Amino acid sequence: MEHTFFFQEREWTGTGEYVDGTGGKIPFGGTARTVHTEDLWFHEGRMTLSPPDGPPLTFENRYEIVPFREGKGETAWTSRNPSLGLLTGRLVIVSEAVLSFCSSENGGFTGHEVFVQLDGVTYGNWGTLFRGNERISSWSLRLRCD
């Protein structure tokens, strides 16, 4: 089965669980979509946390991905985040998984994420974000396209 997430222009819907640095769990959901141009792939996501005791919190990300070259199983990406600054990362294909690693421009933040293809229209996603050696968040979700 060939990868579809990032590799095809599709819109995905996701639901899952966000875990803050203290272990508090918050449900969240949202959408992500990928658009390809000749020079870059743009992956845009919007997720909304729904804490039980407060207003919803929405996060948006826009990744610029260098298209995978023929025969290569890795590529680079960048994203500008208002809280974290410029993030640079790599996507690496390992069998049914797409691994993502990143760090902030100043080195203060690092992140790790895996997207596992469950079938042609579903991916599982697990990730974590660190400030130095402190885990500040992690998440798990299912992404599905129709």
Secondary structure, 3 states (H helix, E strand, C coil): CCCCCCCCCCEEEEEEEEEECCCCEEEEEEEEEEEECCCCEEEEEEEEECCCCCCCEEEEEEEEECCCCCCCCEEEEEEEECCCEEEEEEEEEECCEEEEEEEECCCCEEEEEEEEEEECCEEEEEEEEEECCEEEEEEEEEEECC
